[in-house]
């Protein structure tokens, strides 16, 4: 541990409600404002025959958001329900080399590389490497295992804090562009050194 | 179905190849048809606004795609793994996508949607990038029937 090496694994059990709450990119505080603003614009459009159809279309968005959020395209509820992985309690690991995500069906690993986004929210540390599912770790467990400080060093070395001044953004596309502009081309710290954990090349 | 097989290929896409491939696999209406639809909607005063929106989105999507998050041009520029050499592997156990610094293995029971289009077989791995194979390569290697049979058994065929 003293030479910078560390490893932490946890079986993560996120309910749909937790998953939605933790993943929502826009703050839940702002959510009612967006819904109300869209509904008002849609209502105004309904008053004029030329904008009536657009108004009807626009009105569907806040209606779905309130009464059937899981029907919205790419909403967190839908992502959770469509994804087989989170219902299988994935085993997430993090080490000085990278992150891994393991379920009955998937074995995936990624080395620490830029761009990575991290965020601490409601006692969870979320680490989102590009092209890889976001990995969640309970902060108290990380601290108890004595790996929290080393992990945060890695997060700061390879990533930026979500919604920080450094990478102020509102959606994932903008978020990656911001990071890329800030840090230049992505770099992998271990070059072609692929494997860690149990996944092996000779499968 | 239990017969062992294995096929892999390596590729390093340049931006144009990557964008063209993803455009050809996409189920979106092509640029010309979207533009025609937008123009057609301009002829009624009730649909004119929708037509203008449709045309604006079509033109912006085509020529200023960098402002749209998630489109293939942006994915190529922003995702570190896309620009590296990538190995796609399929065998009787599942599918593997391997590139510098990242390795993903998904068992057949975990695949998502799949489709055959424009000479390519793409198999979706939920939460991960799709696995891509040239159909001609699979046929030449004699594994095409086994791969497609497993896609039919475990995956969901993408609707056009």
Contacts between the chains, C-beta under 8 A, distances in Angstrom:
chain1	res1	chain2	res2	distance
A	49	B	45	7.6
A	49	B	46	6.3
A	50	B	45	5.7
A	50	B	46	6.6
A	50	B	48	6.6
A	50	B	49	6.1
A	51	B	49	5.6
A	52	B	46	6.9
A	53	B	46	6.2
A	53	B	47	6.3
A	53	B	49	7.4
A	53	B	50	5.9
A	54	B	49	5.2
A	54	B	50	5.9
A	54	B	53	7.2
A	57	B	50	7.9
A	82	B	126	6.7
A	83	B	126	5.3
A	83	B	127	5.9
A	84	B	110	6.2
A	84	B	126	6.5
A	85	B	110	7.9
A	85	B	126	7.0
A	85	B	127	6.4
A	98	B	101	7.6
A	103	B	110	7.6
A	104	B	107	7.6
A	104	B	109	7.8
A	104	B	110	7.8
A	105	B	106	6.1
A	105	B	107	4.7
A	105	B	109	5.5
A	105	B	110	2.9
A	106	B	104	7.2
A	106	B	105	7.0
A	106	B	106	5.3
A	106	B	107	7.4
A	106	B	110	5.6
A	106	B	125	7.9
A	106	B	128	7.8
A	107	B	104	7.8
A	107	B	105	4.6
A	108	B	102	7.7
A	108	B	103	6.8
A	108	B	104	4.3
A	108	B	105	7.0
A	108	B	128	6.7
A	109	B	102	7.2
A	109	B	103	5.5
A	110	B	101	6.4
A	110	B	102	4.6
A	110	B	103	7.9
A	111	B	101	4.1
A	111	B	102	7.2
A	113	B	80	5.8
A	113	B	101	5.2
A	114	B	80	7.2
A	115	B	78	7.7
A	115	B	80	7.4
A	130	B	78	7.0
A	130	B	79	5.2
A	130	B	80	5.7
A	130	B	81	7.3
A	131	B	79	5.0
A	131	B	80	7.3
A	131	B	81	5.0
A	131	B	82	7.6
A	131	B	102	6.6
A	131	B	128	7.8
A	131	B	129	6.5
A	132	B	102	6.8
A	132	B	128	7.8
A	133	B	127	4.7
A	133	B	128	7.7
A	171	B	69	5.7
A	172	B	69	6.3
A	172	B	70	7.7
A	173	B	68	7.4
A	173	B	69	1.7
A	173	B	70	5.6
A	173	B	74	6.1
A	173	B	78	7.7
A	174	B	69	6.3
A	176	B	69	7.9
A	176	B	74	7.9
A	176	B	78	4.2
A	176	B	79	7.6
A	177	B	69	7.9
A	177	B	74	7.3
A	177	B	78	6.2
A	180	B	77	7.1
A	180	B	78	5.5
A	185	B	80	7.8
A	186	B	80	3.0
A	187	B	80	8.0
A	188	B	80	7.2
A	188	B	100	5.7
A	188	B	101	3.7
A	190	B	101	7.0
A	191	B	100	7.2
A	191	B	101	7.9
A	192	B	100	5.9
A	192	B	101	8.0
A	194	B	98	7.3
A	194	B	101	7.5
A	194	B	103	5.8
A	195	B	103	6.9
A	199	B	103	6.0
A	199	B	105	6.5
A	203	B	93	7.2
A	203	B	96	7.3
A	203	B	105	6.4
